[in-house]
Amino acid sequence: MGERLLAGDVTQQEFDTFEPIALGLSGVMQATSICGLGQVASNPLQTFLKFFPDLARQACRNKTSEVAKL
């Protein structure tokens, strides 16, 4: 889903469903993983969704990703 979001291939409806699930799963991964890599694997997507939600929503609305240009 992260790759689709960066490509601007996610609808607003999909994003509204995906965002809370992704953040929840990220928390579960961090809390339950016994491996350091498992604990941090979701950090890039979690950080993007947490601190730049407007940019993610903009990519959904425009179907072109400004994120990929950054």
ZAMARGU-4260 file (C-alpha; in steps of 0.2 Angstrom, whole numbers, plus 5000, padded with zeros to 4 digits):
<rodrens>
0) 5000/5000/5000 | 5014/5012/5003 | 5021/5010/4986 | 5004/5012/4979 | 5002/5028/4989
5) 5019/5035/4983 | 5013/5031/4965 | 4997/5041/4968 | 4987/5025/4964 | 4976/5025/4980
10) 4958/5032/4981 | 4953/5043/4995 | 4941/5029/5001 | 4955/5017/5002 | 4966/5029/5011
15) 4953/5032/5024 | 4952/5014/5027 | 4970/5010/5026 | 4977/5024/5037 | 4971/5018/5055
20) 4974/5000/5050 | 4992/5004/5045 | 4995/5014/5061 | 4988/5001/5072 | 4998/4987/5064
25) 5013/4997/5065 | 5011/4999/5084 | 5008/4980/5085 | 5023/4976/5076 | 5034/4988/5087
30) 5026/4981/5103 | 5027/4962/5099 | 5043/4960/5088 | 5058/4952/5096 | 5069/4957/5082
35) 5075/4975/5080 | 5072/4976/5062 | 5054/4970/5065 | 5052/4984/5077 | 5057/4998/5065
40) 5052/4991/5048 | 5036/5001/5048 | 5043/5017/5054 | 5045/5026/5037 | 5026/5023/5033
45) 5021/5027/5050 | 5030/5043/5051 | 5024/5049/5034 | 5006/5045/5039 | 5008/5053/5056
50) 5017/5069/5052 | 5012/5072/5033 | 4994/5066/5032 | 4989/5081/5021 | 5002/5076/5008
55) 4996/5058/5008 | 4978/5064/5006 | 4983/5076/4992 | 4991/5062/4983 | 4975/5052/4984
60) 4965/5067/4977 | 4976/5071/4963 | 4981/5054/4958 | 4998/5061/4955 | 5011/5060/4969
65) 5020/5075/4975 | 5028/5063/4988 | 5038/5054/4974 | 5046/5071/4969 | 5052/5075/4986
</rodrens>
